Amino acid sequence: MIPTNIEPTYNKVLIKMDRDDNSEKKVGSIIIPRTINPESPPPRAGTIVAVGPGRTTENGVNIPCCVGVGDRILLPRYATGVRFEDTDEAKTEYYVIPDVEIICKVKEDK
């Protein structure tokens, strides 16, 4: 269940994380190995479920977030932000992070 009572502020995004089974997985056309090397843990994949309005510059110009609801993304394994779990049986994991921490958007194969 997507938490509808959470609305990100500024340039923050709410991400529903894919289940992390610690194995190789495919996101779009990208294969994410379980480990790339011991020094660099693999990124995590998720789906954007809510987006803040963006940030405002000193000149009053609004810069919108670079992602939108429904976008599939990759983020660093140890991204900063707030992590929480839904109360559902699956214990769905969510993160609220700044959009600048997102590594990339993943376009699904058509």
N, C-alpha and C positions, 0 to 999 in steps of 0.2 A: 504494500500500500504506500503510495507516495504521500509524504507528509505535506498537507495543504496549508498547514498553519505556519510554515516557515517561508519567509520572504527575504531573500538576500538583499543587503544594502550595498550602495556604491558599486564597486567593480567585482563583487563577490558572486560566486555561482554555487548552486546546490547540485551535487553529483551523486547519482545512484551508482554505486560501485558494482562491477561484475563480481560474482562469487570468486574468491581467490582460492583455487584449489591447489596452488603451488605447482602447477604442471604447465607444460607447453600449451599454448592456446592460439587461436587465430582470430584476429580482429580485422574485419574487412579483408584486404589482401596481405596484411602484415602478420607474420608468424612471430609470436613473442615467446622465445625459449624460456624455460624455467630459470636458467641462469645464463647470462651473457658472459660474465666472468665474476670471480668472487668479489672483486672490488666494486662492481656496478650491478646492483640488483635490478631486475627487469621492471619496466614501468607497469602501472596498473591501468586498466581500462574501465570506462564507465559511460553513463549517459547523463547529459545535462537535463535536470528536471525543473529548475527555476534559475532566473538570471536577474541580477540587480540592474538598476538603471544606468550604471556606468559611473565614471568619476568626472568631476568638474575641475577644470584647470583654474589657475589663478585669474585668468581673463574671463572666467564665467562660461567657457565653452564646454559643453558636455561631450565626453568621449565614451561612446557606448561600449559594452563588453564585446569581445571578439568572437563570442560563441552564442548560440541560441538554444532554446529548449528543443530537445530531441537530438542534438548533435552528439555523436560518439566521439570520445576524446581519450587521449593517453595522458597520464600525469606521473610525475616521479613517485617511486615507491614511498619515499619519505617526504611527501608534500607537507607544507605547514598548513595550518587551518584547524578547523574543528571537526572531529570525527564523532559520529553517534550511530546507534543502531535503532531500527524500528522495533516496536514491541510485537511484531508479527512472529509467527513460528519460525520463519526462515531467518530471522535476525538480520534483515537487509541492512547493509552498511551504507552510510551516506557521509559525504564530506562537504563542508562549506569552505571554499578556498578563493583567493584572489584569481581573477582570470589570467593574470600574467604568469601563473605557475603551470598552466596547461602547456604540455609539450607540443601537441598537435591535434587537429581534428582528423578523424578517420572517415573517409568516404566509403560507404559500403559498395560492394560489387553490384553491378546492375544486371 
